[in-house]
């Protein structure tokens, strides 16, 4: 039996490609069995440490979710 090891063109020190997907959501109870849901997501390709890419993607999604939630809350107050 012959076992062959596949050799990659990427060596051990080369950064590896990865994809990170983050999705955050906020649900607001509107009363009377109604609710409003806001979801924000981002999918990012990166190289190297996926944790760093995740942290950046999460920070972006969190910031957008806070912005949009504030925008919707202000809009609802104006009704």
Number of C-alpha atoms within 10 A of each C-alpha: 3 4 5 6 6 6 7 7 7 9 9 8 7 10 12 13 11 13 12 18 13 18 14 14 14 13 11 12 10 10 7 6 6 8 10 10 10 14 14 17 16 14 13 13 12 16 13 13 12 16 10 13 19 20 13 15 20 19 13 15 21 18 13 16 20 15 12 16 19 12 11 14 12 11 10 10 7 7 5
